[in-house]
Amino acid sequence: MKRYLLSGLTIVLSTLAMVSAASAGQTHLNDLAADHNGDGVVTIGELINYNRDQRGN
C-alpha cells in the first residue's frame, strides 16, 4: 500500500513540475523589456538572456 501511495505522489509532483515549466511565457523580439543595452533593438542574445533571467536560471 505504501508503495502505491509513494508512486502516486511522485507522479503527481512530477506532473506539477512539468506543467509549471510548460506554462512559463516566453518574450518575443518585439518586446522592449528584453533590450538590455537600450539601443532599441532586441537581439537573439538579449532575448535568450532575458528569458533565462525570467525563469530564474
N, CA, C and O atoms as a Tripos MOL2 file, in Angstrom:
@<TRIPOS>MOLECULE
protein
  228   227    57     0     0
PROTEIN
NO_CHARGES

@<TRIPOS>ATOM
      1 N           0.8200   -1.1930    0.0000 N.3       1 MET1
      2 CA          0.0000    0.0000    0.0000 C.3       1 MET1
      3 C           0.8680    1.2630    0.0000 C.2       1 MET1
      4 O           0.5790    2.2280   -0.7080 O.2       1 MET1
      5 N           1.9360    1.2400    0.8070 N.am      2 LYS2
      6 CA          2.8100    2.4060    0.8820 C.3       2 LYS2
      7 C           3.5110    2.6450   -0.4540 C.2       2 LYS2
      8 O           3.7570    3.7920   -0.8270 O.2       2 LYS2
      9 N           3.8320    1.5810   -1.1680 N.am      3 ARG3
     10 CA          4.4980    1.7020   -2.4520 C.3       3 ARG3
     11 C           3.6030    2.4200   -3.4590 C.2       3 ARG3
     12 O           4.0800    3.2710   -4.2100 O.2       3 ARG3
     13 N           2.3200    2.0910   -3.4860 N.am      4 TYR4
     14 CA          1.3890    2.7350   -4.4060 C.3       4 TYR4
     15 C           1.1780    4.2000   -4.0500 C.2       4 TYR4
     16 O           1.0630    5.0460   -4.9360 O.2       4 TYR4
     17 N           1.1270    4.4970   -2.7770 N.am      5 LEU5
     18 CA          0.9610    5.8770   -2.3320 C.3       5 LEU5
     19 C           2.1720    6.7230   -2.7240 C.2       5 LEU5
     20 O           2.0140    7.8430   -3.2110 O.2       5 LEU5
     21 N           3.3670    6.1990   -2.5160 N.am      6 LEU6
     22 CA          4.5800    6.9350   -2.8880 C.3       6 LEU6
     23 C           4.7110    7.0780   -4.4040 C.2       6 LEU6
     24 O           5.1600    8.1140   -4.8950 O.2       6 LEU6
     25 N           4.3230    6.0540   -5.1340 N.am      7 SER7
     26 CA          4.3650    6.1430   -6.5960 C.3       7 SER7
     27 C           3.3790    7.1890   -7.0970 C.2       7 SER7
     28 O           3.7110    7.9750   -7.9850 O.2       7 SER7
     29 N           2.1910    7.2100   -6.5500 N.am      8 GLY8
     30 CA          1.1990    8.1960   -6.9440 C.3       8 GLY8
     31 C           1.6380    9.6060   -6.6110 C.2       8 GLY8
     32 O           1.4400   10.5250   -7.4060 O.2       8 GLY8
     33 N           2.2300    9.7860   -5.4450 N.am      9 LEU9
     34 CA          2.7220   11.0990   -5.0440 C.3       9 LEU9
     35 C           3.8500   11.5670   -5.9670 C.2       9 LEU9
     36 O           3.9130   12.7450   -6.3200 O.2       9 LEU9
     37 N           4.7190   10.6690   -6.3490 N.am     10 THR10
     38 CA          5.8130   11.0120   -7.2590 C.3      10 THR10
     39 C           5.2710   11.4390   -8.6190 C.2      10 THR10
     40 O           5.7670   12.4000   -9.2090 O.2      10 THR10
     41 N           4.2730   10.7450   -9.1140 N.am     11 ILE11
     42 CA          3.6860   11.0870  -10.4120 C.3      11 ILE11
     43 C           3.0070   12.4440  -10.3460 C.2      11 ILE11
     44 O           3.1360   13.2450  -11.2720 O.2      11 ILE11
     45 N           2.2880   12.7130   -9.2670 N.am     12 VAL12
     46 CA          1.6090   13.9970   -9.1310 C.3      12 VAL12
     47 C           2.6120   15.1370   -9.0610 C.2      12 VAL12
     48 O           2.4260   16.1590   -9.7220 O.2      12 VAL12
     49 N           3.6600   14.9840   -8.2810 N.am     13 LEU13
     50 CA          4.6710   16.0430   -8.1530 C.3      13 LEU13
     51 C           5.4210   16.2810   -9.4590 C.2      13 LEU13
     52 O           5.6940   17.4290   -9.8110 O.2      13 LEU13
     53 N           5.7540   15.2270  -10.1710 N.am     14 SER14
     54 CA          6.4590   15.4100  -11.4430 C.3      14 SER14
     55 C           5.5480   16.0600  -12.4810 C.2      14 SER14
     56 O           6.0100   16.8640  -13.2910 O.2      14 SER14
     57 N           4.2660   15.7210  -12.4650 N.am     15 THR15
     58 CA          3.3160   16.3550  -13.3830 C.3      15 THR15
     59 C           3.1840   17.8370  -13.0850 C.2      15 THR15
     60 O           3.1560   18.6530  -14.0050 O.2      15 THR15
     61 N           3.1020   18.1930  -11.8100 N.am     16 LEU16
     62 CA          3.0180   19.6030  -11.4380 C.3      16 LEU16
     63 C           4.2680   20.3730  -11.8530 C.2      16 LEU16
     64 O           4.1740   21.5250  -12.2780 O.2      16 LEU16
     65 N           5.4220   19.7530  -11.7330 N.am     17 ALA17
     66 CA          6.6630   20.4100  -12.1480 C.3      17 ALA17
     67 C           6.6910   20.6430  -13.6540 C.2      17 ALA17
     68 O           7.1380   21.6960  -14.1070 O.2      17 ALA17
     69 N           6.2230   19.6780  -14.4280 N.am     18 MET18
     70 CA          6.2020   19.8440  -15.8830 C.3      18 MET18
     71 C           5.1930   20.8990  -16.3110 C.2      18 MET18
     72 O           5.4580   21.6670  -17.2350 O.2      18 MET18
     73 N           4.0420   20.9450  -15.6530 N.am     19 VAL19
     74 CA          3.0200   21.9230  -16.0120 C.3      19 VAL19
     75 C           3.5020   23.3410  -15.7240 C.2      19 VAL19
     76 O           3.2700   24.2500  -16.5220 O.2      19 VAL19
     77 N           4.1660   23.5330  -14.5970 N.am     20 SER20
     78 CA          4.6490   24.8740  -14.2780 C.3      20 SER20
     79 C           5.7400   25.3160  -15.2430 C.2      20 SER20
     80 O           5.8100   26.4960  -15.5880 O.2      20 SER20
     81 N           6.5830   24.4040  -15.6830 N.am     21 ALA21
     82 CA          7.6190   24.7530  -16.6570 C.3      21 ALA21
     83 C           7.0150   25.0300  -18.0320 C.2      21 ALA21
     84 O           7.4940   25.9020  -18.7560 O.2      21 ALA21
     85 N           5.9750   24.2990  -18.3920 N.am     22 ALA22
     86 CA          5.3560   24.4810  -19.7010 C.3      22 ALA22
     87 C           4.5430   25.7660  -19.7760 C.2      22 ALA22
     88 O           4.3480   26.3090  -20.8640 O.2      22 ALA22
     89 N           4.0690   26.2570  -18.6430 N.am     23 SER23
     90 CA          3.2410   27.4530  -18.6680 C.3      23 SER23
     91 C           4.0470   28.7440  -18.5780 C.2      23 SER23
     92 O           3.4680   29.8300  -18.5950 O.2      23 SER23
     93 N           5.3590   28.6460  -18.4830 N.am     24 ALA24
     94 CA          6.1950   29.8410  -18.4300 C.3      24 ALA24
     95 C           6.1730   30.5400  -19.7830 C.2      24 ALA24
     96 O           6.4140   29.9060  -20.8110 O.2      24 ALA24
     97 N           5.8920   31.8230  -19.7940 N.am     25 GLY25
     98 CA          5.7790   32.5660  -21.0410 C.3      25 GLY25
     99 C           7.1290   33.0290  -21.5540 C.2      25 GLY25
    100 O           8.0180   33.3790  -20.7780 O.2      25 GLY25
    101 N           7.2680   33.0270  -22.8450 N.am     26 GLN26
    102 CA          8.4880   33.4910  -23.4900 C.3      26 GLN26
    103 C           8.2790   34.9070  -24.0170 C.2      26 GLN26
    104 O           7.1770   35.2710  -24.4260 O.2      26 GLN26
    105 N           9.3350   35.6930  -24.0030 N.am     27 THR27
    106 CA          9.2950   37.0380  -24.5530 C.3      27 THR27
    107 C           9.7200   36.9760  -26.0180 C.2      27 THR27
    108 O          10.5540   36.1540  -26.3950 O.2      27 THR27
    109 N           9.1460   37.8430  -26.8300 N.am     28 HIS28
    110 CA          9.4200   37.8460  -28.2590 C.3      28 HIS28
    111 C          10.3280   39.0140  -28.6350 C.2      28 HIS28
    112 O          10.6150   39.8800  -27.8090 O.2      28 HIS28
    113 N          10.7720   39.0300  -29.8730 N.am     29 LEU29
    114 CA         11.7190   40.0400  -30.3410 C.3      29 LEU29
    115 C          11.1520   41.4520  -30.3340 C.2      29 LEU29
    116 O          11.9230   42.4120  -30.3350 O.2      29 LEU29
    117 N           9.8430   41.6130  -30.3280 N.am     30 ASN30
    118 CA          9.2760   42.9590  -30.3530 C.3      30 ASN30
    119 C           9.0130   43.5210  -28.9540 C.2      30 ASN30
    120 O           8.4180   44.5920  -28.8280 O.2      30 ASN30
    121 N           9.4430   42.8210  -27.9040 N.am     31 ASP31
    122 CA          9.2520   43.2770  -26.5300 C.3      31 ASP31
    123 C          10.4990   44.0420  -26.0790 C.2      31 ASP31
    124 O          11.5770   43.4620  -25.9560 O.2      31 ASP31
    125 N          10.3470   45.3390  -25.8370 N.am     32 LEU32
    126 CA         11.4920   46.1720  -25.4770 C.3      32 LEU32
    127 C          11.9800   45.9400  -24.0480 C.2      32 LEU32
    128 O          13.0230   46.4710  -23.6650 O.2      32 LEU32
    129 N          11.2480   45.1580  -23.2550 N.am     33 ALA33
    130 CA         11.7280   44.8270  -21.9060 C.3      33 ALA33
    131 C          12.9840   43.9600  -21.9790 C.2      33 ALA33
    132 O          13.7730   43.9420  -21.0340 O.2      33 ALA33
    133 N          13.1800   43.2430  -23.0860 N.am     34 ALA34
    134 CA         14.3460   42.3900  -23.2480 C.3      34 ALA34
    135 C          15.5520   43.1450  -23.7870 C.2      34 ALA34
    136 O          16.6230   42.5580  -23.9400 O.2      34 ALA34
    137 N          15.4040   44.4290  -24.0780 N.am     35 ASP35
    138 CA         16.5030   45.2310  -24.6240 C.3      35 ASP35
    139 C          17.4260   45.6580  -23.4890 C.2      35 ASP35
    140 O          17.1760   46.6600  -22.8190 O.2      35 ASP35
    141 N          18.5050   44.8840  -23.2740 N.am     36 HIS36
    142 CA         19.4010   45.1300  -22.1430 C.3      36 HIS36
    143 C          20.3080   46.3430  -22.3410 C.2      36 HIS36
    144 O          20.5920   47.0610  -21.3830 O.2      36 HIS36
    145 N          20.7590   46.5780  -23.5540 N.am     37 ASN37
    146 CA         21.7000   47.6900  -23.7380 C.3      37 ASN37
    147 C          21.0080   48.9890  -24.1290 C.2      37 ASN37
    148 O          21.6850   50.0080  -24.2640 O.2      37 ASN37
    149 N          19.6930   48.9990  -24.3160 N.am     38 GLY38
    150 CA         18.9350   50.2250  -24.5390 C.3      38 GLY38
    151 C          19.0670   50.8500  -25.9050 C.2      38 GLY38
    152 O          18.7940   52.0410  -26.0560 O.2      38 GLY38
    153 N          19.4800   50.0860  -26.9180 N.am     39 ASP39
    154 CA         19.6280   50.6540  -28.2570 C.3      39 ASP39
    155 C          18.3490   50.5850  -29.0860 C.2      39 ASP39
    156 O          18.3330   51.0540  -30.2240 O.2      39 ASP39
    157 N          17.2770   50.0110  -28.5400 N.am     40 GLY40
    158 CA         16.0180   49.9300  -29.2580 C.3      40 GLY40
    159 C          15.8720   48.6950  -30.1250 C.2      40 GLY40
    160 O          14.8230   48.4900  -30.7350 O.2      40 GLY40
    161 N          16.9130   47.8660  -30.1900 N.am     41 VAL41
    162 CA         16.8810   46.6420  -30.9920 C.3      41 VAL41
    163 C          17.1000   45.4610  -30.0480 C.2      41 VAL41
    164 O          18.0730   45.4270  -29.2950 O.2      41 VAL41
    165 N          16.1850   44.4960  -30.0970 N.am     42 VAL42
    166 CA         16.3100   43.3020  -29.2610 C.3      42 VAL42
    167 C          16.9790   42.2190  -30.0930 C.2      42 VAL42
    168 O          16.4260   41.7670  -31.0960 O.2      42 VAL42
    169 N          18.1660   41.8050  -29.6780 N.am     43 THR43
    170 CA         18.8870   40.7540  -30.3910 C.3      43 THR43
    171 C          18.5260   39.3890  -29.8090 C.2      43 THR43
    172 O          17.9100   39.2890  -28.7480 O.2      43 THR43
    173 N          18.9220   38.3500  -30.5260 N.am     44 ILE44
    174 CA         18.6490   36.9930  -30.0640 C.3      44 ILE44
    175 C          19.3560   36.7310  -28.7300 C.2      44 ILE44
    176 O          18.7800   36.1070  -27.8390 O.2      44 ILE44
    177 N          20.5790   37.1960  -28.5890 N.am     45 GLY45
    178 CA         21.3190   37.0000  -27.3480 C.3      45 GLY45
    179 C          20.6510   37.6840  -26.1620 C.2      45 GLY45
    180 O          20.5640   37.1170  -25.0730 O.2      45 GLY45
    181 N          20.1810   38.9090  -26.3870 N.am     46 GLU46
    182 CA         19.4690   39.6150  -25.3210 C.3      46 GLU46
    183 C          18.1730   38.8920  -24.9530 C.2      46 GLU46
    184 O          17.8020   38.8190  -23.7810 O.2      46 GLU46
    185 N          17.4990   38.3660  -25.9560 N.am     47 LEU47
    186 CA         16.2550   37.6520  -25.7260 C.3      47 LEU47
    187 C          16.4890   36.3730  -24.9290 C.2      47 LEU47
    188 O          15.7260   36.0570  -24.0160 O.2      47 LEU47
    189 N          17.5300   35.6480  -25.2700 N.am     48 ILE48
    190 CA         17.8600   34.4170  -24.5390 C.3      48 ILE48
    191 C          18.2020   34.7410  -23.0960 C.2      48 ILE48
    192 O          17.7180   34.0790  -22.1780 O.2      48 ILE48
    193 N          19.0370   35.7600  -22.8890 N.am     49 ASN49
    194 CA         19.4030   36.1370  -21.5230 C.3      49 ASN49
    195 C          18.2000   36.6180  -20.7290 C.2      49 ASN49
    196 O          18.0720   36.2920  -19.5490 O.2      49 ASN49
    197 N          17.3310   37.3770  -21.3450 N.am     50 TYR50
    198 CA         16.1400   37.8840  -20.6560 C.3      50 TYR50
    199 C          15.2180   36.7370  -20.2490 C.2      50 TYR50
    200 O          14.7170   36.7080  -19.1250 O.2      50 TYR50
    201 N          14.9950   35.7970  -21.1600 N.am     51 ASN51
    202 CA         14.1340   34.6520  -20.8490 C.3      51 ASN51
    203 C          14.7360   33.7780  -19.7570 C.2      51 ASN51
    204 O          14.0010   33.2590  -18.9180 O.2      51 ASN51
    205 N          16.0550   33.6040  -19.7470 N.am     52 ARG52
    206 CA         16.7100   32.8500  -18.6750 C.3      52 ARG52
    207 C          16.5510   33.5410  -17.3400 C.2      52 ARG52
    208 O          16.2970   32.8940  -16.3250 O.2      52 ARG52
    209 N          16.6990   34.8560  -17.3390 N.am     53 ASP53
    210 CA         16.5390   35.6280  -16.1060 C.3      53 ASP53
    211 C          15.1070   35.5250  -15.5760 C.2      53 ASP53
    212 O          14.8920   35.4420  -14.3660 O.2      53 ASP53
    213 N          14.1410   35.5300  -16.4790 N.am     54 GLN54
    214 CA         12.7450   35.4450  -16.0620 C.3      54 GLN54
    215 C          12.3980   34.0880  -15.4820 C.2      54 GLN54
    216 O          11.5500   33.9850  -14.5950 O.2      54 GLN54
    217 N          13.0540   33.0380  -15.9820 N.am     55 ARG55
    218 CA         12.8050   31.6970  -15.4480 C.3      55 ARG55
    219 C          13.5550   31.4560  -14.1540 C.2      55 ARG55
    220 O          13.2560   30.4990  -13.4400 O.2      55 ARG55
    221 N          14.5260   32.3050  -13.8340 N.am     56 GLY56
    222 CA         15.2570   32.1620  -12.5860 C.3      56 GLY56
    223 C          16.4420   31.2130  -12.6760 C.2      56 GLY56
    224 O          16.9050   30.7160  -11.6500 O.2      56 GLY56
    225 N          16.9410   30.9500  -13.8730 N.am     57 ASN57
    226 CA         18.0990   30.0550  -14.0020 C.3      57 ASN57
    227 C          19.3670   30.7810  -13.7440 C.2      57 ASN57
    228 O          20.4430   30.1860  -13.8080 O.2      57 ASN57
@<TRIPOS>BOND
     1     1     2 1
     2     2     3 1
     3     3     4 2
     4     3     5 am
     5     5     6 1
     6     6     7 1
     7     7     8 2
     8     7     9 am
     9     9    10 1
    10    10    11 1
    11    11    12 2
    12    11    13 am
    13    13    14 1
    14    14    15 1
    15    15    16 2
    16    15    17 am
    17    17    18 1
    18    18    19 1
    19    19    20 2
    20    19    21 am
    21    21    22 1
    22    22    23 1
    23    23    24 2
    24    23    25 am
    25    25    26 1
    26    26    27 1
    27    27    28 2
    28    27    29 am
    29    29    30 1
    30    30    31 1
    31    31    32 2
    32    31    33 am
    33    33    34 1
    34    34    35 1
    35    35    36 2
    36    35    37 am
    37    37    38 1
    38    38    39 1
    39    39    40 2
    40    39    41 am
    41    41    42 1
    42    42    43 1
    43    43    44 2
    44    43    45 am
    45    45    46 1
    46    46    47 1
    47    47    48 2
    48    47    49 am
    49    49    50 1
    50    50    51 1
    51    51    52 2
    52    51    53 am
    53    53    54 1
    54    54    55 1
    55    55    56 2
    56    55    57 am
    57    57    58 1
    58    58    59 1
    59    59    60 2
    60    59    61 am
    61    61    62 1
    62    62    63 1
    63    63    64 2
    64    63    65 am
    65    65    66 1
    66    66    67 1
    67    67    68 2
    68    67    69 am
    69    69    70 1
    70    70    71 1
    71    71    72 2
    72    71    73 am
    73    73    74 1
    74    74    75 1
    75    75    76 2
    76    75    77 am
    77    77    78 1
    78    78    79 1
    79    79    80 2
    80    79    81 am
    81    81    82 1
    82    82    83 1
    83    83    84 2
    84    83    85 am
    85    85    86 1
    86    86    87 1
    87    87    88 2
    88    87    89 am
    89    89    90 1
    90    90    91 1
    91    91    92 2
    92    91    93 am
    93    93    94 1
    94    94    95 1
    95    95    96 2
    96    95    97 am
    97    97    98 1
    98    98    99 1
    99    99   100 2
   100    99   101 am
   101   101   102 1
   102   102   103 1
   103   103   104 2
   104   103   105 am
   105   105   106 1
   106   106   107 1
   107   107   108 2
   108   107   109 am
   109   109   110 1
   110   110   111 1
   111   111   112 2
   112   111   113 am
   113   113   114 1
   114   114   115 1
   115   115   116 2
   116   115   117 am
   117   117   118 1
   118   118   119 1
   119   119   120 2
   120   119   121 am
   121   121   122 1
   122   122   123 1
   123   123   124 2
   124   123   125 am
   125   125   126 1
   126   126   127 1
   127   127   128 2
   128   127   129 am
   129   129   130 1
   130   130   131 1
   131   131   132 2
   132   131   133 am
   133   133   134 1
   134   134   135 1
   135   135   136 2
   136   135   137 am
   137   137   138 1
   138   138   139 1
   139   139   140 2
   140   139   141 am
   141   141   142 1
   142   142   143 1
   143   143   144 2
   144   143   145 am
   145   145   146 1
   146   146   147 1
   147   147   148 2
   148   147   149 am
   149   149   150 1
   150   150   151 1
   151   151   152 2
   152   151   153 am
   153   153   154 1
   154   154   155 1
   155   155   156 2
   156   155   157 am
   157   157   158 1
   158   158   159 1
   159   159   160 2
   160   159   161 am
   161   161   162 1
   162   162   163 1
   163   163   164 2
   164   163   165 am
   165   165   166 1
   166   166   167 1
   167   167   168 2
   168   167   169 am
   169   169   170 1
   170   170   171 1
   171   171   172 2
   172   171   173 am
   173   173   174 1
   174   174   175 1
   175   175   176 2
   176   175   177 am
   177   177   178 1
   178   178   179 1
   179   179   180 2
   180   179   181 am
   181   181   182 1
   182   182   183 1
   183   183   184 2
   184   183   185 am
   185   185   186 1
   186   186   187 1
   187   187   188 2
   188   187   189 am
   189   189   190 1
   190   190   191 1
   191   191   192 2
   192   191   193 am
   193   193   194 1
   194   194   195 1
   195   195   196 2
   196   195   197 am
   197   197   198 1
   198   198   199 1
   199   199   200 2
   200   199   201 am
   201   201   202 1
   202   202   203 1
   203   203   204 2
   204   203   205 am
   205   205   206 1
   206   206   207 1
   207   207   208 2
   208   207   209 am
   209   209   210 1
   210   210   211 1
   211   211   212 2
   212   211   213 am
   213   213   214 1
   214   214   215 1
   215   215   216 2
   216   215   217 am
   217   217   218 1
   218   218   219 1
   219   219   220 2
   220   219   221 am
   221   221   222 1
   222   222   223 1
   223   223   224 2
   224   223   225 am
   225   225   226 1
   226   226   227 1
   227   227   228 2
@<TRIPOS>SUBSTRUCTURE
     1 MET1         2 RESIDUE 1 A MET
     2 LYS2         6 RESIDUE 1 A LYS
     3 ARG3        10 RESIDUE 1 A ARG
     4 TYR4        14 RESIDUE 1 A TYR
     5 LEU5        18 RESIDUE 1 A LEU
     6 LEU6        22 RESIDUE 1 A LEU
     7 SER7        26 RESIDUE 1 A SER
     8 GLY8        30 RESIDUE 1 A GLY
     9 LEU9        34 RESIDUE 1 A LEU
    10 THR10       38 RESIDUE 1 A THR
    11 ILE11       42 RESIDUE 1 A ILE
    12 VAL12       46 RESIDUE 1 A VAL
    13 LEU13       50 RESIDUE 1 A LEU
    14 SER14       54 RESIDUE 1 A SER
    15 THR15       58 RESIDUE 1 A THR
    16 LEU16       62 RESIDUE 1 A LEU
    17 ALA17       66 RESIDUE 1 A ALA
    18 MET18       70 RESIDUE 1 A MET
    19 VAL19       74 RESIDUE 1 A VAL
    20 SER20       78 RESIDUE 1 A SER
    21 ALA21       82 RESIDUE 1 A ALA
    22 ALA22       86 RESIDUE 1 A ALA
    23 SER23       90 RESIDUE 1 A SER
    24 ALA24       94 RESIDUE 1 A ALA
    25 GLY25       98 RESIDUE 1 A GLY
    26 GLN26      102 RESIDUE 1 A GLN
    27 THR27      106 RESIDUE 1 A THR
    28 HIS28      110 RESIDUE 1 A HIS
    29 LEU29      114 RESIDUE 1 A LEU
    30 ASN30      118 RESIDUE 1 A ASN
    31 ASP31      122 RESIDUE 1 A ASP
    32 LEU32      126 RESIDUE 1 A LEU
    33 ALA33      130 RESIDUE 1 A ALA
    34 ALA34      134 RESIDUE 1 A ALA
    35 ASP35      138 RESIDUE 1 A ASP
    36 HIS36      142 RESIDUE 1 A HIS
    37 ASN37      146 RESIDUE 1 A ASN
    38 GLY38      150 RESIDUE 1 A GLY
    39 ASP39      154 RESIDUE 1 A ASP
    40 GLY40      158 RESIDUE 1 A GLY
    41 VAL41      162 RESIDUE 1 A VAL
    42 VAL42      166 RESIDUE 1 A VAL
    43 THR43      170 RESIDUE 1 A THR
    44 ILE44      174 RESIDUE 1 A ILE
    45 GLY45      178 RESIDUE 1 A GLY
    46 GLU46      182 RESIDUE 1 A GLU
    47 LEU47      186 RESIDUE 1 A LEU
    48 ILE48      190 RESIDUE 1 A ILE
    49 ASN49      194 RESIDUE 1 A ASN
    50 TYR50      198 RESIDUE 1 A TYR
    51 ASN51      202 RESIDUE 1 A ASN
    52 ARG52      206 RESIDUE 1 A ARG
    53 ASP53      210 RESIDUE 1 A ASP
    54 GLN54      214 RESIDUE 1 A GLN
    55 ARG55      218 RESIDUE 1 A ARG
    56 GLY56      222 RESIDUE 1 A GLY
    57 ASN57      226 RESIDUE 1 A ASN
